[in-house]
């Protein structure tokens, strides 16, 4: 898990976090984690996988249809103009690109 340090938190904000933590029976650190998770990953957010599944169900896509799509899809590696997929720091002519 990542470690996050937040500097210069105003005293009144820190006090309010401590009060909330006590009200919820946890630590200030746990309270901050919960607040961050709630704000950046709300339950109402659109989840791409869920949305695609819903579309597939709505149009009646079957497992057989998905198998056909998988079998027929283009599997050629993508190569951006002038950039090698295997080494993005080398252009297609083999010269180093600026970093």
N, C-alpha and C positions, 0 to 999 in steps of 0.2 A: 504494500500500500504506500501511497505517496505521503510525504510530510509537507505540511503547509504552515508557514510562519506568517502571521499578520502583525505588522508593526503599527504603532501610533494609533491604537484603538482608544477612543476617548473614554475617560473614566466612567462617565454615565452609561455608555454603551456596555462596558465591561460589567458594571454593577447590574444592569438589566439582564445580561446574559447569565450572571451568577444566580439571580433571583429566579429566572425561568428554569434553570437547571435544577434548583432546589424544588421548585413546584412540580417538576417532572420526575424527581427522584434520581437524577443523574449528575454527572460532572459537567462543568462548563464546556469542556472539550467535546463531550458527547452531544451537548446541546447545539454547539456550533456546527458539528457534523450533520446533525439532523436538519438544521435550518438550511445549510448549503444544499443538501440532497433534495429537500422539498422545493427549493427555489429553482435549481438547475435541472431537476428531473421530475417535474410535476406528473402526477398520475394521468392527467388529461393530455399529455404530449402525444403526438402522432408517432407511432412506432412503425417504421417502414415495412418490416417483415409482416406485422399484423395487418397493415393496410393492403399489402400485396396478396396475402392469404384471403382476405375478405373479398378482394376483386376477383380472385380465382374462383372462390365459391359462388359469387354472384353470377358469373358467366358460365358456371358449370364445368370448369376445368377439372379434368380427371388426372389420376396418377399416370395413366397412359399418355395423355397429352403432354404432361411435364417430361416424361421419358423421351418423347419424340423431340421436344424442344431442346433437351440436353444433348441428344444425339446429333441434331442438325445445327447446333450453334457453332459459330466461328470460334475456333480455339487458337487462332493465330495470335501470338503475343503482340500487344500494342506497342508501336514505336512512334514516339513523338518526333516531329520534324527535326532531324539533325541530332537526336539524342538516342544513344544505345540503351535498350532495356536492361541489359546485363551490367553495364557500367555507365550510369548517368553522367559521370564526369568526363567521359570520352564521347566526342561527337562521332557521327557515322564514318567520317574520314579517318578516325583513329587519333585525332589530336585532342589534347586536353582542353576542356572548356573552362572559362573563368569560374572560380568558386566564390 
